[in-house]
Amino acid sequence: MRICSFLPSATEMLYALGLGDSIVGVTHECDYPPEALTKPKVVRSSFDASCMSSEEIDAKIRELVLNGKDIYVVDDQLMKRLSPDVIVAQGICEVCSPYLNEIARARRALGYQPKLIMLDPHDLDGVLESIVQLARELGVEERGVTLVNSLRARIDAISARAMTADSSPRVLCIEWLKPFFSAGHWVPQMVELVNAVNCVSRRGEPSRRMEWDEVLDADPDIIVFMPCGFDVDKALREFYKVEENKEWFSLRAVKNRQVYVVDANAYFSRPSPRIVRGLEILARIIHPELFRDIEVREDEHRNVYLTKTPYAMVNDE
């Protein structure tokens, strides 16, 4: 079996299911586990976002979409040489990875119809179901069930402990910095599972642009920045743009220094098995008194106002 993964989360699932040796091609974003970096890249972005700000990335994507140009490019010649039997892709977001048009073009370029597995999770339950679906379609269903049972056990243990908390703080998760986007799909459910009230977005709904008034009206107890595809350091480099708005300092979470950035690329943006680690990180942020035993590294999450960074200094006036 020869598999091409058009989706970083699917690549992670395939390795977790013990199918890493069957992967013959991945995307430029498939960076976990480290072995994935050695695989041929059949998909790349049509522009280099590594040195671009969130505002520049947003503008570039809007420009491409407006002009009917590709966000992602499939290497047709490499695909032909790799001759995959299976392509794993997604139908949830045309910005996150190759979408339906790119997939159709890749299949046409091959000159035959490899098996196409589409994953389309919209909440945490859907992520787990996707693992079982992928395992079933690739003939390793038992492995998928075993993996999902272990992930569910971790989820249930974290949620049960969180439900013993004395309070349920209001939490605002922000998926993009400029412009503001709410964190949708599975993130609201993750917040609810750790006994907190999710602000603005709803479980299963797509992420969407937020107006500043929505942030002010929500006035959350805790704010978690999880810019899609960003790690902690890159999110911190962008943070100063938020503070350009003077009303930012009127928010309860800011006054109480309860503003965090997390490694969204690893634990929140991708509907992969590592999403459960994201749940553990959220639990530690929201109820630190209950989850002191969960160790969280600085490259996984950081309190913006309690860390040494030149990008975020509370206005004490």
C-alpha positions in Angstrom: 0.0 0.0 0.0 1.3 3.4 -1.0 -0.3 6.4 0.7 0.0 10.1 -0.1 -1.2 12.4 2.8 -2.5 15.8 1.8 -3.1 16.7 5.4 -0.7 17.1 8.4 -3.2 15.7 10.9 -3.7 12.6 8.7 0.0 12.1 8.5 0.1 12.1 12.3 -2.8 9.6 12.4 -1.1 7.3 9.9 2.1 7.2 12.0 0.1 6.6 15.2 -1.6 3.7 13.4 1.7 2.1 12.6 1.4 3.0 8.8 4.4 5.3 8.5 6.3 2.9 6.2 3.3 3.0 3.8 3.5 6.8 3.4 5.2 7.8 0.1 4.3 11.5 0.0 3.3 14.3 2.3 2.8 18.1 2.4 5.4 20.7 3.2 3.5 21.2 6.6 3.8 17.6 7.7 6.4 17.9 10.4 5.3 15.4 13.0 6.5 12.9 13.9 10.0 13.9 12.8 10.1 10.9 10.4 7.5 12.7 8.3 10.1 15.3 7.4 12.0 12.7 5.4 9.1 11.9 3.1 8.8 13.4 -0.4 6.8 16.6 -0.5 4.0 16.3 -3.0 2.2 19.5 -1.8 3.6 22.9 -1.1 2.2 26.4 -0.5 2.0 28.8 -3.4 3.7 31.4 -1.2 6.2 31.5 1.6 4.4 32.4 4.9 7.4 31.8 7.2 8.4 35.4 7.4 5.0 37.0 7.0 2.8 38.5 9.7 -0.7 37.3 10.4 -2.0 40.4 8.6 0.2 39.8 5.5 -0.9 36.1 5.4 -4.5 37.0 5.6 -4.2 39.6 2.8 -2.3 37.2 0.6 -4.9 34.4 1.0 -7.7 36.9 0.2 -5.8 38.0 -2.9 -5.4 34.4 -4.1 -9.0 33.5 -3.5 -10.3 36.7 -5.1 -8.2 36.1 -8.2 -9.1 32.4 -8.4 -5.5 31.3 -7.8 -4.2 28.3 -5.9 -3.2 28.5 -2.2 -1.6 25.1 -2.5 0.3 23.5 -5.4 0.4 19.7 -6.1 3.6 18.4 -7.8 2.0 16.4 -10.6 5.2 14.8 -11.8 6.3 13.7 -8.4 2.8 12.3 -7.8 3.1 10.2 -11.0 6.5 8.8 -9.9 5.2 7.9 -6.4 2.0 6.2 -7.9 0.0 6.2 -4.7 -2.8 3.7 -4.1 -4.4 6.0 -1.5 -4.8 9.8 -1.1 -5.9 11.1 2.3 -7.3 14.6 2.3 -9.9 16.8 4.0 -13.0 18.8 3.1 -13.1 21.1 6.1 -11.0 24.2 5.1 -9.6 25.3 1.8 -7.0 27.5 3.7 -5.6 24.8 5.9 -4.6 22.2 3.3 -5.3 21.2 -0.3 -9.0 21.4 -1.0 -11.3 19.7 -3.5 -10.0 21.3 -6.7 -6.4 20.4 -5.9 -7.4 16.9 -5.1 -9.3 16.5 -8.3 -6.4 17.8 -10.3 -4.0 15.4 -8.7 -6.2 12.5 -9.5 -6.5 13.6 -13.1 -2.7 14.0 -13.4 -2.2 10.4 -12.2 -4.3 9.0 -15.0 -6.1 6.6 -12.7 -8.3 6.8 -9.6 -6.5 6.0 -6.4 -8.6 5.4 -3.3 -9.6 8.8 -1.8 -10.2 9.0 2.0 -11.8 12.3 3.1 -11.6 13.3 6.7 -14.0 16.0 7.9 -14.1 16.4 11.7 -15.9 19.4 13.2 -15.5 18.6 16.9 -13.4 16.5 19.2 -15.7 13.5 18.8 -15.3 13.9 15.1 -11.5 13.8 15.4 -11.7 10.5 17.2 -14.1 9.1 14.7 -11.8 10.2 11.9 -9.0 8.0 13.4 -11.3 5.0 13.4 -12.5 5.8 9.9 -9.0 6.0 8.5 -8.0 2.8 10.3 -11.0 1.0 9.0 -10.5 2.1 5.4 -6.8 1.1 5.5 -7.5 -2.3 7.1 -6.2 -1.7 10.6 -9.5 -1.0 12.4 -8.4 -2.7 15.6 -5.4 -0.4 15.9 -7.7 2.6 15.4 -10.1 1.4 18.1 -7.2 0.8 20.5 -5.8 4.2 19.9 -9.1 6.0 20.2 -9.9 4.1 23.5 -6.6 5.3 25.0 -7.3 8.9 23.9 -10.9 8.8 25.2 -9.6 7.6 28.6 -7.2 10.6 28.8 -10.0 12.9 27.8 -12.4 11.5 30.4 -9.8 11.6 33.2 -9.0 15.3 32.5 -12.7 16.3 32.2 -13.7 14.4 35.4 -11.0 16.2 37.4 -11.9 19.6 35.9 -15.5 19.2 36.9 -14.5 19.3 40.5 -13.4 22.9 40.2 -15.2 25.5 42.2 -15.7 27.8 39.3 -16.1 27.8 35.5 -14.2 30.8 34.1 -15.2 32.5 30.9 -12.6 31.7 28.2 -12.0 33.4 24.8 -9.9 31.4 22.3 -8.6 33.5 19.4 -7.4 31.7 16.3 -6.0 34.6 14.3 -4.5 37.9 15.5 -5.1 40.4 12.7 -7.9 40.3 11.9 -9.3 38.6 15.0 -10.9 35.2 14.3 -12.7 33.0 16.8 -11.4 29.5 17.4 -14.2 27.2 16.2 -14.7 23.6 15.3 -13.3 21.4 18.1 -11.9 24.2 20.3 -15.2 25.2 22.0 -15.8 21.6 23.0 -12.3 21.4 24.4 -13.0 24.4 26.6 -16.3 23.0 27.8 -14.7 19.6 28.6 -12.4 21.4 31.1 -15.3 23.0 32.9 -15.1 26.5 31.4 -17.5 28.7 29.5 -16.5 29.2 25.9 -17.0 32.8 24.6 -18.2 33.8 21.2 -17.8 30.6 19.1 -19.8 27.4 19.3 -18.9 23.7 19.1 -18.7 22.4 15.6 -19.0 25.8 13.9 -16.2 27.1 11.6 -13.8 29.7 12.9 -15.0 33.2 11.8 -13.9 36.8 11.9 -14.7 38.6 15.2 -15.4 42.2 15.6 -13.7 44.1 18.4 -17.0 44.8 20.1 -17.5 41.0 20.5 -14.3 40.8 22.4 -15.3 43.7 24.7 -18.8 42.3 25.3 -17.4 38.9 26.1 -14.9 40.4 28.6 -13.4 36.9 29.4 -11.7 35.8 32.5 -9.0 34.1 30.4 -7.8 34.7 26.9 -5.9 32.0 24.9 -4.2 32.9 21.7 -3.9 30.0 19.3 -3.1 31.4 15.9 -3.6 28.7 13.3 -0.3 27.2 12.3 1.8 29.3 14.7 4.0 28.1 17.5 4.4 30.0 20.8 7.4 32.1 19.7 5.7 33.2 16.4 2.5 34.1 18.3 4.4 36.2 20.8 6.1 38.1 18.0 2.7 39.1 16.7 1.2 40.0 20.1 2.2 43.6 20.1 -0.4 44.3 17.4 -3.2 43.4 19.8 -1.9 46.0 22.3 -2.1 48.7 19.7 -5.8 48.9 20.7 -6.0 50.8 24.0 -9.3 49.2 24.9 -7.4 45.9 25.2 -6.2 47.0 28.6 -9.8 47.3 29.9 -10.4 43.6 29.5 -10.7 41.5 32.8 -8.3 38.9 31.6 -5.6 41.5 30.7 -6.0 43.3 34.1 -5.6 40.0 35.9 -2.7 38.9 33.7 -4.6 35.8 32.4 -3.6 35.9 28.8 -1.8 33.0 27.2 -0.3 31.9 23.9 -0.1 28.2 23.0 1.5 26.1 20.3 -1.5 26.0 18.1 0.3 24.3 15.2 1.0 21.2 17.4 -2.0 21.0 19.7 -5.0 23.0 18.5 -5.1 23.7 14.8 -4.7 20.1 13.7 -7.4 17.5 14.3 -4.9 14.9 15.2 -4.2 12.6 18.2 -2.1 15.5 19.7 -5.3 17.4 20.2 -5.6 15.5 23.5 -2.4 17.1 24.7 -4.0 20.4 23.8 -6.8 19.5 26.2 -4.3 18.9 28.9 -2.6 22.3 28.3 -6.0 24.0 28.4 -6.8 22.3 31.7 -3.5 23.5 33.2 -4.2 27.0 32.0 -7.8 27.2 33.2 -7.6 25.2 36.5 -3.9 25.3 37.5 -4.8 24.4 41.1 -6.2 21.1 39.9 -3.6 20.2 37.3 -0.2 21.0 38.9 0.9 17.5 38.0 0.6 18.2 34.3 3.9 19.6 33.2 3.8 22.1 30.4 6.9 23.4 28.7 7.5 27.0 27.6 7.4 25.9 24.0 3.8 24.5 24.6 2.3 27.5 26.3 3.2 30.7 28.0 1.5 33.4 30.1 2.1 36.6 28.1 2.2 38.9 31.1 4.2 36.6 33.4 7.0 35.8 31.0 10.1 37.7 29.8 9.1 39.1 26.5 9.4 42.6 24.9 6.2 42.2 23.1 3.7 42.4 26.0 3.9 44.8 28.9 0.8 45.5 30.9 -0.2 49.1 31.0 -0.5 49.7 34.7 -1.9 53.2 34.4 
